[in-house]
């Protein structure tokens, strides 16, 4: 089954470093300590910028 690209990547925890990470287009982005307000803010920024660049490419 093909991967559905319209679902946003998950905010998740890197177990060994306890960092929040997200992967966009095969690139892993470290967001900061898992569960912190700063990491959630960075996730929103990364998601927003990726969505904008993806819309421009179309």
N, C-alpha and C positions, 0 to 999 in steps of 0.2 A: 504494500500500500504506500502511495507517495506521501512524503512529509507535507503537512499543511502549513504553509508559510504565513497564513493570516493570524495564527495564534502567537501571542508574544512569548518570548523566551522566559523561562522561570527564574525567579530570584532564588538562589540556593546557596548552601554553605559548603565551603571547601573544608573537609573534615580535619586535615592535618594542620592547617593554619588558622582555622576558625574565622576565615574571611568570607564575606559575601561575594559571590561571583555571578556573572551572567555571560552567556555566549551569544554574540550576534555575528552571523555570517562566518562562523568558524573561529572567530577571535574571542578569546577569554578576557573578560574585563574584571579586574578586582575592584570592589566597591568600598571596602573598609571592613571594620568589625561587623560580623553577622548580627543582624537585629538592631543595629544602631540607627538613629534618625538620619545620620549623615549617609549611611549606605543606602537607605531607602530613597533619599533625595537624589543621590547619584544614579540609582537605577532609573528613576523617572526621567532624569536628564538624558541618560544614554538611550533610553527607549524613545524619547521624543526626537532626539537628533537622528536616530536610525530610521525612524518612521518618515521623517522629513526627507532624508537623503534617498530613501527607497521610493517615495512618491515622485521625486524629481527625476529619477532614473527611468520612470515609466514613460 
